[in-house]
């Protein structure tokens, strides 16, 4: 997963557990992202600190 910060114009890469998965839908609130890892029967959440 890759996060882009428009304030600093920098990318941050976050490795997800379980290897490569096609994430078909992403939702979230400020500071976090939720996704469903296709064919892995798992949900992933990434929380970013301020």
C-alpha positions in Angstrom: 0.0 0.0 0.0 1.3 3.5 -0.8 0.3 6.7 0.9 0.8 10.1 -0.7 1.0 13.2 1.6 0.0 16.2 -0.5 1.5 18.6 2.2 5.0 17.2 1.8 4.6 15.6 -1.6 6.1 12.4 -0.3 5.1 8.8 -0.7 5.2 6.2 2.2 5.1 2.5 1.4 3.4 0.1 3.9 3.9 -3.6 3.6 0.8 -5.6 4.3 0.8 -9.0 6.0 0.0 -12.1 4.0 1.8 -11.2 0.8 0.4 -9.8 -2.4 -3.4 -9.4 -2.5 -5.8 -7.5 -4.7 -7.5 -4.9 -2.5 -10.9 -4.3 -4.2 -12.4 -1.8 -1.8 -10.9 0.8 0.5 -12.6 2.8 3.2 -11.3 4.9 6.1 -11.4 7.7 8.5 -8.8 10.4 9.0 -5.5 8.7 9.7 -6.5 5.2 8.8 -7.4 3.0 5.8 -9.3 -0.3 5.7 -9.2 -2.7 2.9 -10.5 -6.2 2.0 -7.7 -8.5 0.8 -9.2 -10.6 -2.1 -8.8 -14.4 -1.8 -7.1 -14.1 1.5 -10.2 -14.0 3.8 -8.8 -11.0 5.7 -9.3 -7.4 6.4 -6.4 -5.0 6.7 -6.2 -1.7 8.5 -3.3 0.7 8.3 -3.2 3.6 10.9 -1.0 6.6 10.3 0.2 8.7 13.2 0.0 12.5 12.9 
